[in-house]
Amino acid sequence: MSPLTSSLSFLVETVGSLFVMAVLIRFLLQLVRADFYNPISQAIVKVTGPLLNPLRRLIPGFKGMDVAALILALLVQIVIVYLLLGIHGYIPSVIPVGQVLAISIFKLLNTLLNIYMFSLIIIAIASWVAPGSYNPALTLLHQLTEPLSNRIRRVIPPMGGLDFSLMVLVILIVMIKNALPAIIPGLPGL
C-alpha cells in the first residue's frame, strides 16, 4: 500500500469515525435524557445538527429514541466503508450491499461498545484521581453510564464501599466485542 493510500485511508476513517461517534453519543445522550445544556452536549448538537436536523424532518423518533440519529450514523458508516473500499482499489459496485451493510453495522456496534467501555474506564480513573470533582465531561459520562450501572447494582450491590458495577460492565462489553465477529457473518478484514 502506498503512503498516499495509507494516509488517505487514515484520514477518511478517522474523520468519519469521529463524526459517527458524535452522532451515536448524541443518540445515547438523548436516550438517557442527559443534560442538554452541558457545554459538551451543546458542542455535539452543533457538530451533528447540519446533517441530522434535515433527516429528523423525514424520520420521526420512536418511544424516546432518535431514530434519525441511528439512520444517519448507519448511512455515514456505509459511505465510509465504500470510500475505504475505493481507496484500497476495490470497485464499490462489485462489493455486495449486504456485506457492506454487515460491515457497517459491525462497526457501529463496535463504536457503541467502545463509547461505553471508555466512558466506564474514564469514570473509574476519575473516581480514584479526583473523587467528587465537577467536570462537564464526567457529568455526561455518569449520566450516560448510570442506567446500566444501576441495573448491575441491583444484582451485585456495592460491598464494603466498593462498587463492582463498572468492572462487571467492562467485562460484559469485552465479551460482547469478542462475540460480535461470530454473530455478524461475512466480515472481511476492513
Salt bridges, closest charged atoms under 4 A:
GLU13 OE2 - LYS107 NZ 3.54
ASP66 OD2 - ARG56 NH2 2.49
GLU146 OE2 - ARG153 NH1 2.57
ASP163 OD2 - ARG153 NE 2.86
